[in-house]
């Protein structure tokens, strides 16, 4: 019975679904120049918005005895650990 169990276990391992992680790593990223004009424009606008938000963040006075870290309302919505929270 142990040999039969061992054979079934090996057969199961051989029929397992392969991981897609290896395939995802092989996909090359597109260069900025290869993207369509609309995508390039959107990426530039997003970068400008991030820079504006960072500038606003840096201009704010430091909070005394605060929780530390980035301002949770920097994207005009409350954020906790990267998740938006609505009240």
N, C-alpha and C positions, 0 to 999 in steps of 0.2 A: 504494500500500500504506500510506502514511503517513496518508492521509485515512481509510481504512478503520479503521486502528488508533485514530486520534483519535475516530472515531465510536463505536467499541466502548468506548473509555475513558469518553466522556461518558455513554453509555447505562448503563455500570456505575455511575458516580457518581450518576446519577439514581435507580437502583434500590437504593441502599444502605439499610440499615436505619436509621431515625432514632434519634437518641440519646434515651434515657429520662431523662436528667439534667434536661432542661427541665421535663418533666412532674412529676418528683419535687419540684422546688422550688415548684411551684404548690400542692401539697397543704398546706392550713393545719394547724397543730398544734392539738390539742385543748386547751382550757383545763382547768385543774385541776378547776374546778367542774363541768365537763361530763362528767368521768369517772365511772364507776360507783363506788359506795361502797367496794367491795373494792379497786379500783385506787387510790383515794385513800388508804386505810388502808395498802396495801403501799408506796406512795411515802413516806408519813410514817414508816413503820418503817424503810425503807431510809435515809432522811435521818438518823434517830436513830442508826442503826448507824454511818453515816459520821462523825457528830459524835463518837461514842464512840471510834472508831478514831483520829480526829484528836486528841482529848484525850489518849489513851494515847500517841500519837506525840510530842506536845508535852511530856508529863510525863517522857519518857525523857531521861537525861543525854546530852549531846553526845558523840559518839564521837571519840576523839583519833586523828588521822591516818587517819580512815575514808575511805571512797570518796565520801562526800558524798551529798546527795539524801535521799530518803525511805527509811525502814527497809524492806528487801526482804521482811520477814516480817510486815508490819503487818496482812495479811489472814489470818494464821495459816497461811500457805503461802509458799514461797519464790517471789519474783517477780523477773524480770529483764526490763527494758524493757517492762513491762506484760503479760508472758506468765508464766503459772504454770509452774514447773519442778518436776517430781517426781523424786526420787532413787531 
